[in-house]
Amino acid sequence: MTTAETPVRGRMTAAPGRAFRLHVVSRGVPVAVAAIGGCAVALRVVLHWNPAGSGPGARIIPLLMVAGVASIVGIATRSPFGESERATGQRLAALRLVTTITLTLLAVGGLAAGSAGAHLQYGILGLARDVGGLVGVALVVAAIAGGTLSWLGPLSFWAMSSYAINERWTTPWLWPDRPPHDIGAALTATLVFVLGLGLLTARGARDSVDD
C-alpha cells in the first residue's frame, strides 16, 4: 500500500461518522435531548405533586409530558435544507432512521427516569407504548406537513385521548385510555409508530427552506 492510499482510505472510513455528526447538528438533536430532559423533570414534578397517582389528572397530565417529548422528536426531523436534501443519496434514509429511533429511546428512558420511585399509572410498559405511538403520530404529520408542524399531531391526539379518558371510552384507536396489557392498544400504537417511521425514513419531513 502506498502512502497516498492511506489518507484516502482514512477519509472514506471517517465519512459516515462525519455525515452522522452533520445530520445530528442540522436537526438540532442536542437541543432536542435537552428538551426531553426538561420534560422528564416536569414529569417528576407532576408526580411529586400527586404521589398517590389518583384523580382525573393522574393520567392526563403525565400524558401531556409524553405528547411533549413526541413533539420534540417530530420537530427534530425538520431539515434546514428543504426538499433539495432528498437528492443527497441513500445514506440520508439511514441517518433519519438511526436519529429518530435514538431520540425515541431517549424519550422513553428520560420519562422513565423522571417517574422512577413515583406512582405512574400504567407503569413503564404503558409509558413506552404511549411514547412510541405519539412519536409515530408526530412522524406522520412531519412527513405530510413538515417537521415544523409535527407538534400538532401529538397535542391534538393528547386532547382527544384526554376526552376519551374522562368519558371512559374503550377504543384501541385512542390507546392511552387502555391498560398497558391491552393487545389491541399495543398493536395500534406499534402500527402507528412503524408507519410514521417508515414514511419519515423514506421521504423525510416535508419542509421547505423558507420554513
Secondary structure, 3 states (H helix, E strand, C coil): CCCCHHHHHHHHHHHHHHHHHHHHHHCCHHHHHHHHHHHHHHHHHHHHHCCCCCCCHHHHHHHHHHHHHHHHHHHCCCCCCHHHHHHHCCHHHHHHHHHHHHHHHHHHHHHHHHCCCCCCCCHHHHHHHHHHHHHHHHHHHHHHHCHHHCCHHHHHHHHHHHHHHHHCCCCHHHHHHCCCCCHHHHHHHHHHHHHHHHHHHHHCCCCCCCC
